[in-house]
Amino acid sequence: MRLLLNLIQNPNFISCRFDLATKPYTRSYSGSISLLLSSSSDNNNNNNYYQNYFNYKKSHNNNNNNNRNKKLLSFSTSSSSSSSSRLDNMGVVTKTSEDEGTAKKIWNKYKKESVYAMYTPFVVCLTSGDLDLKTFHHYIAQDAYFLKAFSQAYELAEECADDDDAKAAILELRNKVVHELQMHESYVREWGFNPAEEIAPNSATVKYTEFLLATASGKVEGEKSLGKIATPFEKTKIAAYALGAMTPCMRLYAFLGKEIRELVSPGEVNHPYKKWIDTYSSDDFEADALQTEELLDKLSISLTGEELEVMEKLYHQAMNLEIDFFDAQPVTQQILIPLSKMIDPNEERLMLFTDFDLTCTVVDSSAILAEIAKLTAPKADQQQQQQDEDGNTLSRMSSTDLRKTWDELSGRYTEEYEQCIESILTREKAVGLDIDGLRNALEQLSEFEKRANVRVIESGVLKGISLDDIKRAGEHMILQDGCINLLQKVLANDGLNASVHVLSYCWCSDLMRAAFSPGGLDSLLDIQANEFAYEDGVSTGEILREVQSPIDKVAYFKQIFQQNENENGKLNVTVYIGDSVGDLLCLLEADIGIVIGSSESLRKVGSHYGVKFVPLFPGVVNKQKEFVKSNLSSGWEGLSGVLYTASSWAEIHALILGHQ
């Protein structure tokens, strides 16, 4: 029981606040989410509570990670949700300014997809400084074709703009494209030849440029062609559409420039692509990107809601075409990512392991089970009794007693967990990775978790829960954005020969299978967790305990790994994704251990025993440098003492599959 809850009763309305961490080197989100739960304990009124309970998105809060580390879910009263919060496409409740422009809103919505550009072999190798010069020649040729089309698109947009200020702004931006082409000319002078004269545009470049010019010409699905546009308003709309298709290029380049600049030390004056990095990380280029966004905001003011949706679709399409443009650059040297290209299906296979609670899910599964128990429990004057097959009476706790017992269990768990972690940290701090010392320390945590589970079983709080209720609740669980999509695509990729294994402390594997069932994964995943005991489809309160601790988890990890290696005779490339102290041993054993979120206790315990935590993208760049210098056949290996932190499942997707 790695969770326990801190459930505070509220008879009418319950607001849920919990902590989920974001990328260590980016901003954090905060907010609270209202759970529209019926306070009635009348079972006849509970038919629709599942949809209400799970009809919400997650809240990110990086200011108090202790609650996340202990898997605490705290419920507090609330009378209304904040009118300044909104749910964006990442499932994050964010505070937004009413003055935030259209361009910024769309970028924030799709910013998560920028990682697919960051993790392309071209960008990784360029950042590391070992990109083959011939590949850069090819890129410059493709970019020259693109920039010429970009300039033409600006020209067409200028013709459509009916405002003198807008026309002047577009002309200024078009002139800056000419300056960008001059940087290309400096390369030509340096190299003594023009790659664009020898290299034809590839299919990704053609597709992107045709899209830009078609959009700027008014050839948008459902819209009139440019020659049939009669009114100034219609022309302005086409100008807005054109800018909508052009803005993501500017913003994505500015974003990549800054991300790459952070990884190149100021003293690294001999970086072969310093000029490119300096250009796109400069304040001048950021100003150009902002100017483009401001112009898009201005042109889109008069658009209807439906037209804004069209523009957003064009923006997103352009962003994907830009990512494809980077991905299409022919990197011929040895690379480490994506794993789907690195793994030889004839000799290797991918084994993907993941934790469940708060790694795959938004809310810890214990909170779900607790709420089902409370909402379906009888009132004190409606005490229920059932009989098992042997005629023994199974009394069910009243809702009042159940809530009180949960509070007591939660308080005790929290207090003892903190004491256990503090005890672990009193031991001498390791200089390098001390895997034996860490394992010994986590055995202490394992004993604590087992004692806590025994208390839960003996308390009877899990008694009387219907299996049907559990399955319905599981089917409505909100999973982390991108989780299901990645698992589906990994299993569908024949080149990976992949297997996916879920190792979890979750008390009820039926809830887990139900959570994965909407994605069709319930029968495809190997799930190792605990089980409820049932009598006639109703829980007895007993837990069939299989995975209770970090020691249990790593034992299953090693057992599954060895079994697969013996059966298929192939080299297993292992990736483990987790979020808590309980995942530490598995994370370290895997070739690539990825921490999703930022658990304070995980970092404290890990660092105390010599574990280093590195953001995933900088880690990939450093690994690529080492890979090239050492000329190894594989750059990833377990027990290296390094764990990688990821901000989202999109980052993990980019690492494993690229932009698929």
C-alpha positions as CSV (number, residue, x, y, z in Angstrom):
1,M,0.0,0.0,0.0
2,R,2.2,2.8,-1.2
3,L,-0.6,5.3,-1.3
4,L,-2.9,5.9,1.4
5,L,-5.4,8.6,1.1
6,N,-6.1,11.6,3.1
7,L,-9.9,11.8,2.6
8,I,-11.7,14.7,4.1
9,Q,-15.5,14.3,4.1
10,N,-17.7,16.9,2.4
11,P,-21.4,16.1,2.1
12,N,-22.1,18.1,-1.1
13,F,-19.1,18.7,-3.2
14,I,-15.6,17.4,-3.3
15,S,-12.6,19.0,-5.0
16,C,-9.5,16.9,-5.6
17,R,-6.0,18.3,-5.4
18,F,-3.0,16.2,-6.1
19,D,0.6,16.7,-7.3
20,L,2.0,15.8,-10.7
21,A,5.4,17.1,-11.6
22,T,6.6,18.5,-14.9
23,K,9.8,18.6,-16.7
24,P,12.6,19.8,-14.3
25,Y,13.8,22.5,-16.6
26,T,10.4,23.9,-17.8
27,R,7.5,25.6,-16.1
28,S,5.1,23.8,-13.7
29,Y,1.4,23.9,-13.7
30,S,-0.9,24.2,-10.8
31,G,-4.6,24.1,-10.1
32,S,-7.3,21.9,-8.5
33,I,-9.8,19.7,-10.1
34,S,-13.4,19.3,-9.1
35,L,-14.8,15.8,-8.8
36,L,-18.5,15.8,-9.3
37,L,-19.3,13.0,-6.9
38,S,-22.6,12.2,-5.4
39,S,-22.6,12.4,-1.6
40,S,-25.5,10.0,-1.4
41,S,-24.8,6.5,-0.2
42,D,-28.0,5.2,-1.7
43,N,-26.8,2.6,-4.2
44,N,-29.7,3.4,-6.6
45,N,-28.2,6.8,-7.1
46,N,-24.7,5.6,-8.0
47,N,-25.3,4.4,-11.6
48,N,-23.9,7.5,-13.2
49,Y,-21.2,8.4,-10.7
50,Y,-18.4,6.7,-12.7
51,Q,-18.6,9.1,-15.6
52,N,-18.8,12.0,-13.3
53,Y,-15.9,10.8,-11.2
54,F,-13.6,10.4,-14.1
55,N,-14.8,13.3,-16.2
56,Y,-11.9,15.5,-15.4
57,K,-8.2,16.1,-16.4
58,K,-5.1,16.3,-14.4
59,S,-3.6,19.2,-12.4
60,H,0.1,19.8,-12.4
61,N,1.7,21.2,-9.2
62,N,5.4,21.2,-8.8
63,N,5.5,23.1,-5.5
64,N,4.8,20.3,-3.1
65,N,6.1,17.0,-4.5
66,N,6.0,15.1,-1.2
67,N,2.3,14.3,-1.7
68,R,3.1,12.8,-5.1
69,N,6.0,10.8,-3.7
70,K,3.8,9.1,-1.1
71,K,0.9,8.8,-3.5
72,L,-1.3,10.9,-1.3
73,L,-4.5,12.1,-2.8
74,S,-6.0,14.9,-0.7
75,F,-9.7,15.9,-1.0
76,S,-10.7,19.3,0.1
77,T,-13.9,21.3,-0.1
78,S,-14.6,23.7,-2.9
79,S,-17.7,25.7,-3.8
80,S,-16.7,26.5,-7.4
81,S,-14.0,25.9,-9.9
82,S,-11.8,28.8,-10.9
83,S,-13.1,30.8,-13.9
84,S,-9.5,31.6,-14.9
85,S,-8.6,28.0,-15.4
86,R,-9.0,26.0,-18.6
87,L,-8.4,22.4,-19.7
88,D,-5.9,22.3,-22.5
89,N,-5.2,19.4,-24.9
90,M,-2.6,18.0,-22.6
91,G,-5.1,17.4,-19.9
92,V,-3.6,20.1,-17.7
93,V,-5.5,22.7,-15.8
94,T,-3.6,25.9,-16.4
95,K,-4.0,29.5,-15.4
96,T,-4.3,31.6,-18.5
97,S,-4.5,35.3,-19.1
98,E,-7.5,36.7,-20.8
99,D,-5.2,38.8,-22.9
100,E,-3.2,35.7,-24.2
101,G,-3.2,35.9,-28.0
102,T,-4.5,33.3,-30.4
103,A,-1.0,32.3,-31.6
104,K,0.3,31.7,-28.0
105,K,-2.8,29.6,-27.1
106,I,-2.3,27.4,-30.2
107,W,1.4,27.0,-29.5
108,N,0.7,26.1,-25.9
109,K,-1.8,23.5,-27.0
110,Y,0.6,21.8,-29.4
111,K,4.0,22.6,-27.7
112,K,4.2,19.1,-26.4
113,E,4.7,17.9,-30.0
114,S,7.8,20.0,-30.4
115,V,9.7,17.1,-28.7
116,Y,9.3,15.1,-31.9
117,A,11.5,17.7,-33.6
118,M,14.0,17.7,-30.8
119,Y,14.4,14.0,-30.9
120,T,15.0,13.6,-34.6
121,P,18.4,12.2,-35.4
122,F,19.3,15.4,-37.3
123,V,18.6,17.7,-34.3
124,V,20.3,15.4,-31.8
125,C,23.4,15.0,-33.9
126,L,23.6,18.7,-34.7
127,T,23.3,19.5,-31.0
128,S,26.0,17.0,-30.1
129,G,28.3,18.5,-32.8
130,D,28.9,15.2,-34.6
131,L,26.4,15.7,-37.5
132,D,28.0,14.5,-40.7
133,L,28.7,17.6,-42.9
134,K,27.1,16.0,-45.9
135,T,23.9,15.7,-44.0
136,F,24.1,19.4,-43.2
137,H,24.7,20.2,-46.9
138,H,21.5,18.3,-47.6
139,Y,19.6,20.2,-45.0
140,I,20.8,23.6,-46.2
141,A,19.7,22.7,-49.8
142,Q,16.3,21.7,-48.5
143,D,16.0,24.8,-46.3
144,A,16.8,27.0,-49.3
145,Y,13.9,25.5,-51.2
146,F,11.7,25.9,-48.2
147,L,12.7,29.6,-47.5
148,K,12.0,30.6,-51.1
149,A,8.5,29.1,-50.8
150,F,8.2,30.8,-47.4
151,S,9.0,34.2,-48.9
152,Q,6.4,33.6,-51.7
153,A,3.8,32.7,-49.1
154,Y,4.5,36.0,-47.3
155,E,4.1,37.8,-50.6
156,L,0.7,36.2,-51.2
157,A,-0.3,37.0,-47.7
158,E,0.7,40.7,-48.2
159,E,-1.5,40.9,-51.3
160,C,-4.5,39.6,-49.2
161,A,-4.0,41.9,-46.2
162,D,-6.3,45.0,-46.4
163,D,-4.6,46.9,-43.7
164,D,-1.5,49.1,-44.4
165,D,0.1,48.2,-41.1
166,A,-0.4,44.5,-41.7
167,K,1.0,44.8,-45.2
168,A,4.1,46.6,-43.8
169,A,4.6,44.0,-41.1
170,I,4.4,41.2,-43.6
171,L,6.8,42.9,-45.9
172,E,9.2,43.3,-43.0
173,L,9.0,39.6,-42.2
174,R,9.5,38.7,-45.8
175,N,12.7,40.8,-45.9
176,K,14.0,38.9,-42.9
177,V,13.6,35.7,-44.8
178,V,16.0,37.2,-47.3
179,H,18.5,37.8,-44.5
180,E,18.1,34.2,-43.5
181,L,18.9,33.1,-47.0
182,Q,22.1,35.2,-46.8
183,M,23.2,33.0,-43.9
184,H,22.9,30.1,-46.4
185,E,25.0,32.0,-48.9
186,S,27.7,32.4,-46.3
187,Y,27.8,28.6,-46.0
188,V,28.1,28.4,-49.8
189,R,31.0,30.7,-49.9
190,E,32.7,28.8,-47.1
191,W,32.1,25.4,-48.8
192,G,32.9,26.6,-52.3
193,F,29.7,25.1,-53.8
194,N,25.9,25.5,-53.5
195,P,24.2,22.3,-52.3
196,A,20.9,23.5,-53.7
197,E,22.3,23.2,-57.2
198,E,23.2,19.6,-56.7
199,I,20.5,18.3,-54.4
200,A,16.9,18.1,-55.4
201,P,14.1,18.8,-52.9
202,N,13.0,15.6,-51.1
203,S,9.4,14.5,-50.7
204,A,9.0,16.1,-47.2
205,T,10.2,19.5,-48.5
206,V,7.9,19.3,-51.5
207,K,4.9,18.4,-49.4
208,Y,5.6,21.2,-47.0
209,T,6.2,23.9,-49.6
210,E,3.2,22.9,-51.6
211,F,1.0,23.1,-48.5
212,L,2.3,26.6,-47.7
213,L,1.8,28.0,-51.1
214,A,-1.6,26.4,-51.5
215,T,-2.8,27.9,-48.2
216,A,-1.4,31.3,-49.0
217,S,-3.2,31.1,-52.4
218,G,-6.5,30.4,-50.7
219,K,-6.7,26.7,-51.5
220,V,-8.0,25.7,-48.2
221,E,-10.5,22.9,-47.9
222,G,-14.0,24.4,-47.9
223,E,-12.7,27.8,-48.9
224,K,-13.0,29.8,-52.1
225,S,-9.9,29.9,-54.3
226,L,-8.0,33.2,-54.4
227,G,-9.4,34.1,-57.8
228,K,-13.0,33.9,-56.6
229,I,-12.5,35.9,-53.4
230,A,-14.6,39.0,-53.7
231,T,-14.6,40.9,-50.5
232,P,-11.7,42.5,-48.4
233,F,-12.9,40.4,-45.4
234,E,-12.4,37.1,-47.4
235,K,-8.9,38.3,-48.4
236,T,-8.0,39.1,-44.8
237,K,-9.2,35.6,-43.8
238,I,-6.8,34.0,-46.4
239,A,-3.9,36.2,-45.0
240,A,-4.8,34.9,-41.5
241,Y,-4.8,31.3,-42.8
242,A,-1.4,31.9,-44.5
243,L,0.1,33.3,-41.2
244,G,-1.4,30.4,-39.3
245,A,0.5,28.0,-41.6
246,M,3.7,30.0,-41.3
247,T,3.9,30.9,-37.6
248,P,4.7,27.4,-36.2
249,C,7.9,27.3,-38.3
250,M,9.1,30.5,-36.6
251,R,8.1,29.5,-33.1
252,L,9.5,25.9,-33.4
253,Y,12.9,27.2,-34.7
254,A,13.1,29.7,-31.8
255,F,12.2,27.0,-29.4
256,L,14.7,24.5,-30.7
257,G,17.4,27.2,-30.9
258,K,17.0,28.0,-27.2
259,E,16.9,24.3,-26.2
260,I,20.0,23.5,-28.1
261,R,21.8,26.7,-26.8
262,E,21.3,25.4,-23.2
263,L,23.4,22.3,-24.1
264,V,26.3,24.1,-25.8
265,S,28.7,25.6,-23.3
266,P,29.8,29.3,-23.9
267,G,33.4,28.1,-24.2
268,E,32.6,25.7,-27.0
269,V,33.6,28.1,-29.7
270,N,34.6,25.3,-32.1
271,H,31.2,23.7,-32.3
272,P,30.8,23.0,-36.0
273,Y,27.2,24.3,-36.1
274,K,27.7,27.3,-33.8
275,K,26.5,29.8,-36.5
276,W,23.2,27.9,-37.0
277,I,22.7,27.7,-33.2
278,D,23.5,31.3,-32.6
279,T,21.1,32.4,-35.3
280,Y,18.0,30.5,-34.1
281,S,18.7,31.1,-30.3
282,S,19.3,34.8,-30.7
283,D,17.1,37.5,-29.3
284,D,16.6,38.8,-32.9
285,F,15.1,35.6,-34.1
286,E,12.9,35.4,-31.0
287,A,11.7,38.9,-31.8
288,D,10.9,37.8,-35.3
289,A,8.9,34.9,-34.0
290,L,7.0,37.2,-31.6
291,Q,6.3,39.6,-34.5
292,T,4.9,36.8,-36.6
293,E,2.6,35.7,-33.7
294,E,1.4,39.3,-33.0
295,L,0.6,39.6,-36.7
296,L,-1.4,36.4,-36.6
297,D,-3.3,37.6,-33.6
298,K,-4.2,40.8,-35.4
299,L,-5.3,39.1,-38.6
300,S,-7.4,36.5,-36.7
301,I,-9.4,39.0,-34.7
302,S,-12.3,39.1,-37.2
303,L,-12.4,35.4,-37.7
304,T,-15.5,33.4,-36.6
305,G,-15.2,30.4,-34.3
306,E,-15.4,28.0,-37.2
307,E,-12.7,29.9,-39.1
308,L,-10.4,29.9,-36.0
309,E,-10.8,26.2,-35.9
310,V,-9.7,26.0,-39.6
311,M,-6.7,28.2,-38.8
312,E,-5.7,26.1,-35.8
313,K,-5.9,23.0,-38.0
314,L,-3.6,24.6,-40.5
315,Y,-1.2,25.6,-37.7
316,H,-1.1,22.0,-36.4
317,Q,-0.7,20.6,-39.9
318,A,2.2,22.9,-40.6
319,M,3.9,22.0,-37.3
320,N,3.7,18.3,-38.2
321,L,5.1,19.1,-41.7
322,E,8.0,21.0,-40.0
323,I,8.8,18.0,-37.8
324,D,8.7,15.7,-40.9
325,F,11.1,18.1,-42.6
326,F,13.7,17.6,-39.8
327,D,13.0,13.9,-39.7
328,A,13.6,13.5,-43.4
329,Q,17.2,14.7,-43.3
330,P,19.4,11.7,-44.2
331,V,21.5,11.0,-41.2
332,T,23.9,8.2,-42.3
333,Q,26.1,8.0,-39.2
334,Q,25.4,5.7,-36.2
335,I,22.6,7.0,-34.0
336,L,21.0,6.1,-30.7
337,I,17.5,7.2,-31.4
338,P,14.8,6.4,-32.1
339,L,15.1,3.0,-30.6
340,S,12.9,1.7,-33.4
341,K,15.7,2.4,-35.9
342,M,18.5,1.3,-33.6
343,I,17.2,-2.2,-32.7
344,D,18.0,-5.0,-35.2
345,P,14.8,-7.2,-35.2
346,N,16.9,-10.2,-36.2
347,E,19.0,-10.0,-33.1
348,E,17.3,-7.8,-30.6
349,R,13.9,-7.0,-29.1
350,L,12.4,-4.2,-27.0
351,M,11.1,-5.0,-23.5
352,L,9.1,-2.0,-22.2
353,F,8.3,-2.0,-18.5
354,T,6.1,0.6,-16.8
355,D,4.6,1.3,-13.4
356,F,0.9,2.0,-13.3
357,D,-0.2,4.5,-10.6
358,L,0.7,8.1,-11.5
359,T,3.0,6.8,-14.2
360,C,0.2,5.6,-16.5
361,T,-2.7,7.1,-14.5
362,V,-3.6,10.6,-13.5
363,V,-4.9,9.5,-10.1
364,D,-3.6,6.7,-7.8
365,S,-5.8,3.6,-8.1
366,S,-6.2,3.4,-4.3
367,A,-8.1,6.6,-4.5
368,I,-10.5,5.1,-7.1
369,L,-11.1,2.0,-5.0
370,A,-11.6,4.1,-1.9
371,E,-14.2,6.3,-3.6
372,I,-16.1,3.2,-4.9
373,A,-16.1,1.8,-1.4
374,K,-17.4,5.0,0.2
375,L,-20.0,5.8,-2.5
376,T,-21.5,2.3,-2.4
377,A,-21.3,1.8,1.4
378,P,-24.6,1.7,3.3
379,K,-25.6,4.4,5.7
380,A,-25.5,3.6,9.4
381,D,-29.2,2.8,9.4
382,Q,-28.9,0.6,6.3
383,Q,-26.1,-1.7,7.5
384,Q,-25.6,-4.5,5.0
385,Q,-24.8,-8.1,5.7
386,Q,-24.0,-10.8,3.1
387,Q,-23.1,-14.4,3.3
388,D,-20.3,-16.3,1.6
389,E,-20.6,-19.8,0.1
390,D,-20.0,-21.4,3.5
391,G,-22.8,-19.4,5.1
392,N,-20.5,-17.0,7.0
393,T,-21.8,-13.5,7.5
394,L,-19.9,-10.8,5.7
395,S,-20.8,-7.5,7.4
396,R,-20.1,-4.3,5.4
397,M,-18.9,-1.2,7.2
398,S,-21.2,1.9,7.1
399,S,-20.2,4.9,5.0
400,T,-19.5,6.9,8.2
401,D,-17.3,4.3,9.7
402,L,-15.6,3.6,6.4
403,R,-14.6,7.3,6.0
404,K,-13.4,7.5,9.5
405,T,-11.3,4.3,9.1
406,W,-9.8,5.6,5.9
407,D,-8.7,8.8,7.6
408,E,-7.1,6.8,10.4
409,L,-5.3,4.5,7.9
410,S,-4.2,7.5,5.8
411,G,-2.8,9.5,8.8
412,R,-0.8,6.5,10.1
413,Y,0.5,5.7,6.7
414,T,1.7,9.2,6.0
415,E,3.4,9.5,9.4
416,E,5.2,6.1,9.1
417,Y,6.2,6.6,5.5
418,E,7.9,9.9,6.3
419,Q,9.7,8.2,9.2
420,C,10.8,5.4,7.0
421,I,12.2,7.7,4.3
422,E,14.0,9.8,6.9
423,S,15.5,6.6,8.4
424,I,16.8,5.5,5.0
425,L,18.4,8.9,4.5
426,T,20.3,8.8,7.8
427,R,22.7,6.2,6.4
428,E,26.1,7.4,5.0
429,K,25.7,9.1,1.7
430,A,27.3,7.2,-1.2
431,V,29.9,8.8,-3.5
432,G,29.0,6.6,-6.6
433,L,26.1,4.2,-7.2
434,D,25.7,2.0,-4.2
435,I,23.1,-0.5,-5.6
436,D,23.6,-2.9,-2.6
437,G,23.2,-0.2,-0.1
438,L,20.1,1.0,-1.9
439,R,18.6,-2.4,-2.0
440,N,19.1,-2.9,1.7
441,A,17.5,0.5,2.4
442,L,14.5,-0.4,0.3
443,E,14.0,-3.7,2.1
444,Q,13.1,-1.5,5.1
445,L,10.6,0.3,2.9
446,S,9.3,-3.0,1.7
447,E,8.5,-4.2,5.2
448,F,6.7,-1.0,5.9
449,E,4.5,-1.4,2.8
450,K,3.6,-4.9,3.7
451,R,2.6,-3.9,7.2
452,A,0.4,-1.1,5.8
453,N,-1.3,-3.6,3.4
454,V,-2.1,-5.9,6.3
455,R,-3.7,-3.0,8.2
456,V,-5.9,-2.2,5.2
457,I,-7.0,-5.9,4.9
458,E,-7.7,-6.2,8.6
459,S,-9.7,-2.9,8.7
460,G,-12.3,-4.2,6.2
461,V,-12.4,-1.0,4.2
462,L,-12.2,-3.0,0.9
463,K,-14.9,-5.4,1.7
464,G,-18.1,-5.5,-0.3
465,I,-17.0,-3.8,-3.5
466,S,-18.6,-5.1,-6.6
467,L,-16.4,-6.4,-9.4
468,D,-18.8,-4.8,-11.9
469,D,-18.3,-1.5,-10.2
470,I,-14.6,-1.8,-10.3
471,K,-14.6,-2.6,-14.0
472,R,-16.9,0.3,-14.8
473,A,-14.7,2.6,-12.8
474,G,-11.5,1.4,-14.5
475,E,-13.0,1.9,-18.0
476,H,-13.5,5.6,-17.1
477,M,-10.1,6.2,-15.6
478,I,-8.1,9.0,-17.2
479,L,-4.7,7.9,-18.2
480,Q,-1.7,10.1,-18.8
481,D,-1.8,11.8,-22.2
482,G,0.0,9.8,-24.8
483,C,0.4,6.6,-22.7
484,I,-2.1,4.4,-24.5
485,N,-1.0,5.7,-27.9
486,L,2.6,4.8,-27.3
487,L,1.9,1.3,-25.9
488,Q,-0.4,0.5,-28.9
489,K,2.2,1.7,-31.4
490,V,5.1,-0.1,-29.7
491,L,3.2,-3.4,-29.8
492,A,2.2,-2.8,-33.4
493,N,5.8,-2.1,-34.5
494,D,7.0,-5.4,-36.0
495,G,10.6,-4.1,-36.1
496,L,10.7,-3.9,-32.3
497,N,9.5,-7.4,-31.5
498,A,8.3,-5.7,-28.4
499,S,6.6,-6.9,-25.2
500,V,5.1,-4.6,-22.7
501,H,4.9,-5.4,-18.9
502,V,3.1,-3.4,-16.2
503,L,4.5,-3.9,-12.7
504,S,2.4,-2.3,-10.0
505,Y,1.6,-2.2,-6.3
506,C,-2.1,-1.7,-7.3
507,W,-4.3,-3.7,-5.0
508,C,-6.6,-4.7,-7.9
509,S,-5.4,-5.9,-11.3
510,D,-9.0,-6.0,-12.5
511,L,-9.1,-2.2,-12.2
512,M,-5.9,-2.0,-14.2
513,R,-7.1,-4.3,-17.0
514,A,-10.3,-2.3,-17.2
515,A,-8.3,1.0,-17.5
516,F,-6.4,-0.4,-20.5
517,S,-9.5,-1.9,-22.1
518,P,-10.7,1.2,-24.0
519,G,-7.4,1.1,-25.9
520,G,-7.7,-2.6,-26.6
521,L,-4.6,-3.3,-24.5
522,D,-6.1,-5.3,-21.7
523,S,-5.3,-8.7,-23.4
524,L,-2.0,-7.6,-24.8
525,L,-0.2,-6.4,-21.7
526,D,1.6,-8.5,-19.2
527,I,0.2,-7.2,-15.9
528,Q,1.9,-8.1,-12.6
529,A,0.0,-6.7,-9.6
530,N,-2.2,-7.7,-6.7
531,E,-5.7,-9.2,-6.8
532,F,-8.9,-8.8,-4.9
533,A,-10.5,-11.9,-3.5
534,Y,-14.1,-12.2,-4.5
535,E,-17.2,-14.1,-3.4
536,D,-20.0,-14.1,-6.0
537,G,-18.5,-11.0,-7.6
538,V,-18.1,-9.0,-4.4
539,S,-14.8,-8.3,-2.7
540,T,-14.1,-10.1,0.6
541,G,-11.7,-7.4,1.8
542,E,-8.7,-9.7,1.3
543,I,-5.9,-8.8,-1.1
544,L,-3.9,-11.6,-2.9
545,R,-0.6,-10.0,-2.5
546,E,2.0,-10.5,-5.2
547,V,3.7,-7.1,-5.8
548,Q,3.9,-5.1,-2.6
549,S,7.3,-3.6,-2.5
550,P,10.4,-2.4,-4.5
551,I,12.0,-5.8,-3.8
552,D,9.0,-7.6,-5.3
553,K,9.0,-5.3,-8.3
554,V,12.7,-5.9,-9.2
555,A,12.3,-9.6,-8.7
556,Y,9.5,-9.7,-11.3
557,F,11.6,-7.5,-13.6
558,K,14.5,-9.9,-13.5
559,Q,12.3,-12.9,-13.8
560,I,10.5,-11.6,-16.9
561,F,13.8,-10.5,-18.4
562,Q,15.5,-13.8,-18.0
563,Q,12.4,-15.8,-19.2
564,N,12.2,-13.7,-22.4
565,E,15.9,-14.0,-23.0
566,N,15.8,-17.8,-22.6
567,E,12.8,-18.2,-24.8
568,N,13.7,-16.0,-27.8
569,G,17.4,-16.1,-27.7
570,K,17.6,-12.4,-28.6
571,L,19.3,-9.6,-26.9
572,N,16.7,-7.6,-24.8
573,V,16.8,-3.8,-24.8
574,T,15.0,-2.8,-21.7
575,V,13.2,0.5,-20.9
576,Y,11.5,1.1,-17.5
577,I,9.2,4.0,-16.8
578,G,8.3,4.9,-13.2
579,D,7.6,7.7,-10.9
580,S,8.3,6.7,-7.3
581,V,10.9,5.4,-4.8
582,G,9.3,1.9,-5.3
583,D,10.5,2.0,-8.9
584,L,14.1,2.9,-8.2
585,L,15.6,-0.7,-8.4
586,C,13.8,-1.5,-11.7
587,L,14.8,1.9,-13.1
588,L,18.4,1.3,-12.4
589,E,18.4,-2.3,-13.7
590,A,16.9,-1.3,-17.1
591,D,19.1,-0.2,-20.0
592,I,17.1,3.0,-20.0
593,G,15.4,4.1,-16.8
594,I,13.0,7.0,-17.3
595,V,11.4,8.9,-14.4
596,I,8.2,10.6,-15.4
597,G,7.5,13.6,-13.2
598,S,9.6,14.8,-10.4
599,S,9.2,12.9,-7.1
600,E,11.0,14.6,-4.3
601,S,11.5,11.4,-2.2
602,L,12.7,9.4,-5.3
603,R,15.3,12.1,-5.9
604,K,16.3,12.3,-2.3
605,V,16.7,8.5,-1.9
606,G,18.3,8.0,-5.3
607,S,20.8,10.8,-4.9
608,H,21.7,9.6,-1.4
609,Y,22.8,6.3,-2.9
610,G,24.7,7.8,-5.8
611,V,22.0,8.0,-8.5
612,K,22.3,10.8,-11.0
613,F,19.1,12.3,-12.6
614,V,19.5,13.8,-16.0
615,P,16.8,15.4,-18.2
616,L,16.1,13.1,-21.1
617,F,17.0,15.3,-24.0
618,P,20.3,16.5,-22.6
619,G,21.0,12.9,-21.7
620,V,20.4,11.7,-25.2
621,V,22.7,14.3,-26.6
622,N,25.5,13.4,-24.2
623,K,24.9,9.7,-24.9
624,Q,25.2,10.4,-28.6
625,K,28.6,12.2,-28.0
626,E,29.9,9.2,-26.0
627,F,28.5,6.8,-28.6
628,V,30.5,8.4,-31.4
629,K,33.7,8.8,-29.4
630,S,33.7,5.2,-28.0
631,N,32.5,3.6,-31.2
632,L,30.3,1.2,-29.1
633,S,27.7,-1.1,-30.7
634,S,25.2,0.2,-28.1
635,G,25.2,3.3,-26.0
636,W,22.6,2.2,-23.4
637,E,23.3,-0.1,-20.5
638,G,21.8,-0.9,-17.1
639,L,23.2,-0.1,-13.7
640,S,25.0,2.9,-15.0
641,G,23.7,5.0,-12.1
642,V,22.0,7.5,-14.4
643,L,18.2,7.9,-14.7
644,Y,16.5,10.1,-17.2
645,T,13.7,12.5,-16.3
646,A,10.9,13.0,-18.9
647,S,8.2,15.7,-18.9
648,S,5.6,13.6,-20.7
649,W,4.8,10.4,-22.5
650,A,5.4,12.4,-25.8
651,E,9.1,12.6,-24.9
652,I,9.2,8.8,-24.3
653,H,7.3,8.3,-27.6
654,A,9.9,10.4,-29.4
655,L,12.8,8.4,-27.9
656,I,11.4,5.0,-28.8
657,L,9.5,5.6,-32.0
658,G,10.3,9.0,-33.3
659,H,7.5,10.9,-35.1
660,Q,5.3,8.0,-35.8
